[in-house]
Amino acid sequence: MRIDSYSIGSCARRGAAAVELAFVAPVLMSLLLGLWEVGRYVMMQDVLDSAAREGARLGASGDYFSSNNHNSATTTGATITLTPPSTNGDYEVPKKVKLYLQGAGINTAGMTVTVTNTGTSTKSRNWSYTWTDDGTTNGSGSGSGFDPTAAATQLDQLTVTVTYPYKNVDCSPLSRFISQTATITASASWLSLADTPLTVSTTIPTQPIGPTDPLP
């Protein structure tokens, strides 16, 4: 009986290739899943950065509330009433951030948005409120001080920080090695563009202001 040495060598090579693949495949699969997970993380970080920036921009306009405190910071006992597009509701800025993320197809459950007003170099403030998307219609929030955005004065520094649960976006088995409490955070700062109050006298002058001015 004649045995073809070429056939034996070919079978041996195929067997060796199968063994090598068995060793290498798990490593390659782990690398591919890792790249997938990192790509997902980078995408989410970019979306959160954009959402935080949009929230800071809206807050800087002074046209929205970022807390449930509508009291005036300048007049005791008075409350702040904003004009449209504000609805004069609570936590409008954080809810705008939520809408931005939902528009990107992101599940916002468990997300928190913190809006802080630290004032200026000459007048510091410590107004900060945190809102959480707890699954209810209005969410829940808490904090201290006056409303960071609606009560801000011109050039106050506003910071919007978005904290998002990583478990909402994990997409591969490798994510099981990441803590379920891990979060992704994005932050954006903006100077308040609130108008400076202008007081105009309604009293009509009864005498010339300057020596060359005509009499009234």
C-alpha positions in Angstrom: 0.0 0.0 0.0 1.4 3.3 -1.0 1.0 6.4 1.2 1.3 9.8 -0.4 3.6 11.9 1.7 2.2 15.1 0.2 -1.3 14.3 1.5 0.1 13.6 5.0 2.0 16.9 5.0 -1.1 18.8 3.8 -3.2 17.3 6.6 -0.6 18.1 9.2 -0.5 21.7 8.1 -4.3 22.0 8.2 -4.3 20.5 11.7 -1.6 23.0 12.8 -3.5 25.9 11.4 -6.6 24.8 13.3 -4.7 24.6 16.5 -3.1 28.0 16.0 -6.6 29.5 15.2 -8.0 28.0 18.4 -5.3 29.8 20.4 -5.4 33.1 18.5 -9.2 33.5 17.9 -10.0 34.4 21.6 -7.3 37.1 21.5 -8.5 38.5 18.2 -12.1 38.5 19.3 -11.2 40.2 22.6 -9.4 42.9 20.6 -12.3 43.4 18.2 -14.8 43.7 21.1 -12.4 46.0 22.9 -12.2 48.3 19.9 -16.0 48.2 19.6 -16.4 49.2 23.3 -13.8 52.0 23.1 -15.5 53.3 19.9 -18.8 53.3 21.7 -17.3 55.2 24.7 -15.7 57.8 22.4 -19.0 58.4 20.6 -20.9 58.8 23.9 -18.2 61.2 25.2 -18.6 63.3 22.1 -22.4 63.4 22.4 -22.2 64.3 26.1 -19.7 67.1 25.4 -22.2 68.5 22.9 -25.1 68.2 25.3 -23.2 70.0 28.1 -22.1 72.7 25.7 -25.7 73.2 24.6 -26.9 73.4 28.2 -24.3 76.0 29.1 -25.2 78.1 26.0 -28.9 78.1 27.0 -28.0 78.8 30.6 -25.8 81.7 29.6 -28.7 83.4 27.8 -30.5 83.9 31.1 -33.7 82.8 29.4 -34.2 79.6 31.4 -34.3 78.4 35.0 -31.9 75.7 36.1 -33.4 75.1 39.5 -36.7 75.2 41.4 -35.7 78.4 43.2 -37.3 81.3 41.4 -36.6 83.9 44.1 -34.9 87.2 43.1 -31.3 87.6 44.2 -31.6 91.4 44.3 -35.1 92.1 45.6 -36.1 90.4 48.9 -39.5 88.7 48.6 -39.7 89.0 44.8 -39.7 86.2 42.3 -38.2 86.0 38.8 -40.5 85.8 35.8 -38.9 85.1 32.5 -40.3 85.8 29.1 -40.7 83.2 26.3 -39.1 80.8 25.3 -39.0 80.1 29.0 -42.1 78.4 30.4 -41.1 79.5 34.0 -40.9 75.9 35.0 -38.3 74.2 37.2 -35.0 72.8 36.0 -35.5 74.0 32.4 -31.8 73.8 31.5 -31.2 70.2 32.7 -34.4 69.2 30.9 -33.1 70.8 27.7 -30.0 68.7 28.0 -32.2 65.6 28.4 -34.1 66.4 25.2 -30.8 66.9 23.4 -29.6 63.4 24.4 -32.9 61.8 23.6 -32.8 63.4 20.2 -29.6 61.5 19.7 -31.3 58.3 20.6 -29.7 58.1 24.1 -31.4 56.5 27.1 -31.2 59.2 29.8 -32.3 57.1 32.8 -30.1 57.8 35.8 -28.4 60.8 34.2 -27.6 63.9 36.4 -27.1 67.5 35.3 -25.4 69.9 37.6 -25.6 73.7 36.9 -23.2 75.9 39.0 -22.7 79.6 39.2 -19.3 80.6 40.7 -19.7 84.3 40.0 -16.9 86.6 38.8 -13.4 87.4 40.0 -14.8 90.3 42.0 -17.9 88.7 43.3 -17.9 85.0 44.0 -21.1 82.9 44.2 -21.8 79.4 45.2 -25.1 78.6 43.6 -25.4 75.0 42.5 -28.3 72.6 41.6 -28.3 69.0 40.5 -31.2 67.4 38.6 -31.6 63.7 38.1 -33.6 61.8 35.5 -35.2 59.3 37.8 -37.7 58.0 35.3 -40.5 60.3 36.4 -42.0 63.1 34.3 -40.3 66.0 36.1 -37.2 64.2 37.6 -35.8 65.2 40.9 -33.4 68.0 41.9 -31.8 69.7 44.8 -29.2 72.3 45.6 -28.5 75.6 47.3 -28.4 79.3 46.5 -30.3 81.3 44.0 -31.0 80.0 40.5 -27.6 79.7 38.8 -28.7 81.0 35.4 -31.9 83.0 35.8 -30.5 85.0 38.8 -27.1 85.4 37.2 -25.6 88.8 36.5 -23.5 89.6 33.4 -20.2 87.6 33.2 -20.9 85.2 36.0 -19.2 81.9 35.2 -21.7 79.1 34.6 -20.7 75.5 34.4 -22.9 72.6 33.3 -21.8 69.1 34.1 -23.5 66.0 32.7 -22.9 62.7 34.4 -24.1 59.6 32.6 -24.2 55.9 33.8 -21.8 53.9 31.6 -24.0 50.8 32.0 -26.6 52.4 29.8 -24.3 52.3 26.7 -22.1 49.2 27.2 -22.4 47.0 24.2 -20.0 44.0 24.5 -19.3 41.2 27.0 -16.1 43.0 28.0 -18.2 45.7 29.7 -19.0 43.1 32.4 -15.5 43.8 33.7 -16.4 47.5 34.2 -18.0 48.6 37.4 -21.8 49.0 37.2 -21.3 52.4 38.9 -18.9 53.7 36.3 -19.9 57.0 34.7 -19.1 59.2 31.8 -18.8 62.9 32.6 -18.8 66.0 30.3 -18.6 69.6 31.4 -18.8 73.0 29.7 -18.4 76.5 31.0 -19.9 79.8 29.7 -20.0 83.4 30.9 -23.5 84.7 31.6 -24.8 87.0 28.9 -27.5 88.4 31.1 -28.3 92.0 30.4 -27.0 94.7 32.8 -29.9 96.6 34.4 -30.3 100.1 33.0 -32.1 102.8 35.0 -33.5 105.7 33.0 -34.7 108.8 34.8 -38.2 109.8 33.8 -37.9 113.3 35.3 -37.8 116.1 32.7 -35.1 118.7 33.5 -36.4 122.1 34.6 -33.3 124.0 33.9 -30.4 123.9 31.4 -27.9 121.1 32.0 -25.1 123.0 30.4 -24.3 126.8 30.1 -25.0 126.7 26.4 -28.2 124.6 26.5 -31.4 126.4 25.6 -34.1 126.9 28.2 -36.9 124.3 28.3 
